[in-house]
């Protein structure tokens, strides 16, 4: 006799998130959410612009040309020419993630801005909408993306080998585009169902420092846009895309908690928990860099005075940016650098800074490689207890004199309770966009981005800011 099928009492996550994303309006957004969203859009726009001349970007543009993706009407900030909507979303999303400088939601362990904002930029140009509508779509995308990650229990999802910013990003992109394109709740649910078929991306890129990490996130942006457009034309997607027996939570996570995806929806705004990065590397390396900077300010020592450095982190951070240690001490390309605690700490030890333009010189610097041999990463119990609420780190430096210096950093700079000032965010944006666009255009774009909450046409954002290859 067959046993009766077990009926799971799961919340209707798909329909609940679909209704929220479809019905969200600008008037529903608290003022602090509007202001934070403007800052996040500003921050990501600078990264997209700066990444337009990277080797991976130029290669990607050639590939998109072969696919006839450059025969459209959609602009990408910092890039000349016009693209199809899908190509524009893919290109913008990939470049937004290329520097590993994009915003981070610590508890969800992902970068929501790159797939969501990139897709929203393309959808908003398609719709010819206002910047208020663009902002609203972006907030819808952030909320859906982050909440789906929480429901999947992002760490469990990532430990299966998935890259959450890509796998979950496609749903955030679909929500953002669906809101902008005017989908109703039923159509939005179908968009999520189609996005489920495009949820992809694993951590295998780390083996050889591949560009696929960048590709993942751009593909999520394009996939979310595609899913929303298909749904707008009546195309049906799988129902119960998240909570279904073979939906995202049950297939992609060994221990999902679906209720977390809808908890306090519309009351607690997860976008407010997204932080801004001060360093262009994996977020797990930021607290060690902050701790080292604090020690350098407190004590008079140089790299030559250092006998050894021990960096304590949570277990997940050790796995992502610390092991295997011999591999992390021998980075071969920029992607390797972005995931090497040893390399980033060696740069900071030698130069008392760590920025994007330090990577290529470091790869050719024997002194940096010698410094890396003195750096060890280990799992620290206090850091593990704090994770993922905080990406903590402890740095212990033993000097040649025998003295040992120690500093514990609870959370990296740039988290919501330690956000950079408006002046600091503006400086980051200017430093990224100015080399590509020039000062007058960069300043004009900054002013437009700070007025996103006014009812200006989205097309105004792309005037005069498409100047390079």
ChimeraX attribute file (.defattr): number of C-alpha atoms within 10 A of each C-alpha:
attribute: neighborCount
match mode: 1-to-1
recipient: residues
	/A:1	3
	/A:2	4
	/A:3	5
	/A:4	6
	/A:5	6
	/A:6	6
	/A:7	6
	/A:8	9
	/A:9	6
	/A:10	11
	/A:11	16
	/A:12	16
	/A:13	23
	/A:14	27
	/A:15	21
	/A:16	15
	/A:17	26
	/A:18	25
	/A:19	18
	/A:20	22
	/A:21	32
	/A:22	25
	/A:23	16
	/A:24	17
	/A:25	17
	/A:26	15
	/A:27	9
	/A:28	11
	/A:29	16
	/A:30	11
	/A:31	11
	/A:32	11
	/A:33	18
	/A:34	19
	/A:35	17
	/A:36	18
	/A:37	23
	/A:38	18
	/A:39	18
	/A:40	21
	/A:41	20
	/A:42	23
	/A:43	26
	/A:44	25
	/A:45	28
	/A:46	27
	/A:47	28
	/A:48	27
	/A:49	28
	/A:50	25
	/A:51	24
	/A:52	28
	/A:53	16
	/A:54	13
	/A:55	11
	/A:56	18
	/A:57	21
	/A:58	14
	/A:59	12
	/A:60	19
	/A:61	19
	/A:62	13
	/A:63	13
	/A:64	19
	/A:65	14
	/A:66	10
	/A:67	11
	/A:68	13
	/A:69	20
	/A:70	21
	/A:71	15
	/A:72	15
	/A:73	14
	/A:74	23
	/A:75	27
	/A:76	28
	/A:77	26
	/A:78	26
	/A:79	25
	/A:80	15
	/A:81	16
	/A:82	17
	/A:83	23
	/A:84	19
	/A:85	26
	/A:86	23
	/A:87	29
	/A:88	30
	/A:89	36
	/A:90	31
	/A:91	30
	/A:92	37
	/A:93	31
	/A:94	32
	/A:95	31
	/A:96	31
	/A:97	27
	/A:98	30
	/A:99	22
	/A:100	24
	/A:101	24
	/A:102	29
	/A:103	25
	/A:104	24
	/A:105	24
	/A:106	21
	/A:107	20
	/A:108	26
	/A:109	22
	/A:110	25
	/A:111	28
	/A:112	31
	/A:113	34
	/A:114	35
	/A:115	39
	/A:116	37
	/A:117	31
	/A:118	35
	/A:119	38
	/A:120	33
	/A:121	31
	/A:122	29
	/A:123	31
	/A:124	25
	/A:125	21
	/A:126	17
	/A:127	15
	/A:128	16
	/A:129	18
	/A:130	20
	/A:131	24
	/A:132	22
	/A:133	29
	/A:134	28
	/A:135	28
	/A:136	25
	/A:137	35
	/A:138	33
	/A:139	32
	/A:140	31
	/A:141	33
	/A:142	31
	/A:143	27
	/A:144	32
	/A:145	34
	/A:146	31
	/A:147	27
	/A:148	31
	/A:149	30
	/A:150	23
	/A:151	25
	/A:152	31
	/A:153	24
	/A:154	28
	/A:155	22
	/A:156	15
	/A:157	23
	/A:158	22
	/A:159	14
	/A:160	14
	/A:161	14
	/A:162	22
	/A:163	25
	/A:164	30
	/A:165	31
	/A:166	29
	/A:167	27
	/A:168	32
	/A:169	37
	/A:170	37
	/A:171	37
	/A:172	39
	/A:173	40
	/A:174	40
	/A:175	39
	/A:176	39
	/A:177	39
	/A:178	34
	/A:179	32
	/A:180	30
	/A:181	23
	/A:182	17
	/A:183	25
	/A:184	18
	/A:185	21
	/A:186	16
	/A:187	26
	/A:188	31
	/A:189	33
	/A:190	28
	/A:191	35
	/A:192	33
	/A:193	25
	/A:194	27
	/A:195	30
	/A:196	23
	/A:197	16
	/A:198	21
	/A:199	23
	/A:200	20
	/A:201	22
	/A:202	17
	/A:203	17
	/A:204	14
	/A:205	17
	/A:206	16
	/A:207	9
	/A:208	12
	/A:209	18
	/A:210	17
	/A:211	18
	/A:212	18
	/A:213	23
	/A:214	25
	/A:215	23
	/A:216	27
	/A:217	38
	/A:218	33
	/A:219	30
	/A:220	35
	/A:221	37
	/A:222	29
	/A:223	29
	/A:224	36
	/A:225	35
	/A:226	26
	/A:227	31
	/A:228	32
	/A:229	20
	/A:230	17
	/A:231	25
	/A:232	19
	/A:233	10
	/A:234	12
	/A:235	14
	/A:236	18
	/A:237	21
	/A:238	18
	/A:239	18
	/A:240	19
	/A:241	26
	/A:242	30
	/A:243	25
	/A:244	18
	/A:245	12
	/A:246	13
	/A:247	18
	/A:248	23
	/A:249	23
	/A:250	17
	/A:251	16
	/A:252	22
	/A:253	21
	/A:254	14
	/A:255	16
	/A:256	23
	/A:257	19
	/A:258	24
	/A:259	18
	/A:260	18
	/A:261	26
	/A:262	21
	/A:263	13
	/A:264	11
	/A:265	16
	/A:266	14
	/A:267	8
	/A:268	11
	/A:269	19
	/A:270	21
	/A:271	26
	/A:272	20
	/A:273	17
	/A:274	26
	/A:275	24
	/A:276	24
	/A:277	24
	/A:278	21
	/A:279	23
	/A:280	23
	/A:281	27
	/A:282	22
	/A:283	28
	/A:284	26
	/A:285	29
	/A:286	26
	/A:287	25
	/A:288	30
	/A:289	28
	/A:290	23
	/A:291	24
	/A:292	27
	/A:293	17
	/A:294	15
	/A:295	18
	/A:296	15
	/A:297	11
	/A:298	10
	/A:299	9
	/A:300	8
	/A:301	13
	/A:302	13
	/A:303	18
	/A:304	11
	/A:305	13
	/A:306	20
	/A:307	17
	/A:308	18
	/A:309	26
	/A:310	18
	/A:311	29
	/A:312	26
	/A:313	30
	/A:314	23
	/A:315	17
	/A:316	18
	/A:317	27
	/A:318	21
	/A:319	16
	/A:320	17
	/A:321	25
	/A:322	27
	/A:323	18
	/A:324	13
	/A:325	20
	/A:326	13
	/A:327	14
	/A:328	20
	/A:329	26
	/A:330	17
	/A:331	21
	/A:332	15
	/A:333	14
	/A:334	20
	/A:335	23
	/A:336	24
	/A:337	27
	/A:338	25
	/A:339	25
	/A:340	28
	/A:341	32
	/A:342	31
	/A:343	27
	/A:344	27
	/A:345	26
	/A:346	28
	/A:347	26
	/A:348	20
	/A:349	23
	/A:350	15
	/A:351	12
	/A:352	16
	/A:353	15
	/A:354	21
	/A:355	13
	/A:356	15
	/A:357	9
	/A:358	15
	/A:359	21
	/A:360	13
	/A:361	10
	/A:362	19
	/A:363	17
	/A:364	11
	/A:365	12
	/A:366	10
	/A:367	13
	/A:368	23
	/A:369	19
	/A:370	12
	/A:371	23
	/A:372	25
	/A:373	17
	/A:374	17
	/A:375	22
	/A:376	19
	/A:377	22
	/A:378	18
	/A:379	19
	/A:380	17
	/A:381	12
	/A:382	16
	/A:383	23
	/A:384	19
	/A:385	13
	/A:386	16
	/A:387	20
	/A:388	19
	/A:389	14
	/A:390	20
	/A:391	27
	/A:392	28
	/A:393	30
	/A:394	23
	/A:395	22
	/A:396	21
	/A:397	22
	/A:398	17
	/A:399	18
	/A:400	12
	/A:401	9
	/A:402	10
	/A:403	10
	/A:404	14
	/A:405	15
	/A:406	16
	/A:407	18
	/A:408	20
	/A:409	21
	/A:410	19
	/A:411	24
	/A:412	24
	/A:413	20
	/A:414	19
	/A:415	21
	/A:416	16
	/A:417	11
	/A:418	12
	/A:419	15
	/A:420	17
	/A:421	10
	/A:422	10
	/A:423	9
	/A:424	12
	/A:425	19
	/A:426	18
	/A:427	13
	/A:428	17
	/A:429	22
	/A:430	21
	/A:431	16
	/A:432	20
	/A:433	27
	/A:434	17
	/A:435	12
	/A:436	22
	/A:437	23
	/A:438	13
	/A:439	14
	/A:440	10
	/A:441	18
	/A:442	23
	/A:443	17
	/A:444	14
	/A:445	24
	/A:446	19
	/A:447	13
	/A:448	19
	/A:449	20
	/A:450	14
	/A:451	15
	/A:452	24
	/A:453	21
	/A:454	13
	/A:455	12
	/A:456	16
	/A:457	17
	/A:458	22
	/A:459	16
	/A:460	14
	/A:461	21
	/A:462	17
	/A:463	13
	/A:464	15
	/A:465	23
	/A:466	20
	/A:467	16
	/A:468	14
	/A:469	12
